[in-house]
Amino acid sequence: MSSILEEFGLTEADARYIFQTQLYTDILFIFCHAIHTCVFFVALYYTVKNGFNRQGIVFVGIITFLWCSESVIVGLEWAFLNNLFIVHGATLDSKLQYALFEPVPGRLTIDVLRGLNVILADMVLIWRCWVLYGRNWKVVSVLSLFLIAETTSFAMILAAVSASTVSETTISMTNWVLAYYALTVATNSLSTFLIISRIVRFSNAVNISLKTYRGLVEILVESALLYSAIYICLIILYAYEFYSDVVFMGMYAYTQVMSCSITGIAPTLIIARVMAGQSRPNDSWTRPSLPHMGTNTRSMVESMQFASLPHSRAGYIDLEDFRHTPQSENEGSRRIEYGRAF
C-alpha cells in the first residue's frame, strides 16, 4: 500500500479523505438528481398538457434524454460505490487497488452521457438565444462555432479515455479536458450574456421593471445563469486540482457532481417555462413597426407604463395587433392585448 501512496504522492489520511469525498459526493448526486426529477416531471406535465405538436415532441425528447442519461449516471456511480466499499472495501489497500488500477464498469458510458448532456444543454441555450434575437443567425454564428469545437474536443477526450486506465492521466488528455471546459464556458457564458442583455434592453425599451420577483426569475431561468456559473467554477477547480492538495480535489468533485445535475436542470427549466406559457411569446421579441399609426400614437404606446394598467398581468404589449387597426388612437388603443410577464 505504501508504494501506491508514494507513487501518487498521497498519505494514508489523504486516501481516506478521497474515499470519504467519493461517498459524500454520491449522496449529494442523489439529492441533486431528485431536484432534477421534480423539474423534469413538471416540464413533462406542461408539455403534455399543451398538446403534442412538433415542437412539443422535440422538447419531450430533449428533457427525457437529459433526465434518463443522468439517471443512468447515478446508477453507474452507485454501482462503483458498491464495488469500492463493499466488494473491495476490506482494506484501504484493496480500495486503492480497485479505484486506481481496475477498469471501472460503465466509466466510458458515464463520460459519454455527461458530454452529450452538456452539448445538448448548450444547444438549448443557443436556440433560446436565437429566438430572443428574432431568429437572427448572425447572433448565434459564433456560438455555433464554439459548439462545434466543443464537440470535437469531447470526441478527443473519449478517444483518450478509452485507451487509458483510471490511473493514467496523460498531458494530452489533460489539455483536451481543459480545452473542452474552456469551450463549454465560452459557449454558455456568451449565450448567458447575450440573453441577459437582450432581456434588459427589451424591458427598458417597453418600460418593464426587472426589479421584481418575475423579472429576477426571467433573467435567472432564461439565461441559465447558474449553469454558466457552475462551469466557470469547474474549470478553475480542475486547473487547481493538479497543482494543489486533496482539498481542491474534493472541491472539484463536489462541483462536478452539481454541474452534472445543473446541466440537465437548466435547459429543462427553460423548456418548462416555454411550454407553461410563462415566457414571452417568441414573436414578441421582434418589435414590429407601426406603419398605420401616427407619431403621437406610437410614442404613447412605446412610453406606456405597464404597471399602471388595471387588471394587467402584463409585462409586455403585443404590438402586432396594431398592424390592422384604424387610424384613430382611441380605437387603436382598444386593441391592446395583455400577456404574461414571463
URLIN-V250299 format. One record per helix or strand. SS is the DSSP state (H for helix, E for strand). FROM is the first residue (numbers start at 1). TO is the last residue. If there is no record, write none. Layout:
SS;FROM;TO / SS;FROM;TO
//
This chain:
H;2;7 / H;12;49 / H;54;87 / H;92;101 / H;107;132 / H;137;162 / H;171;205 / H;213;222 / H;225;241 / H;246;275 / H;282;285 / H;295;302 / H;306;308 / E;317;317 / H;319;324 / H;329;333 / E;338;338
//
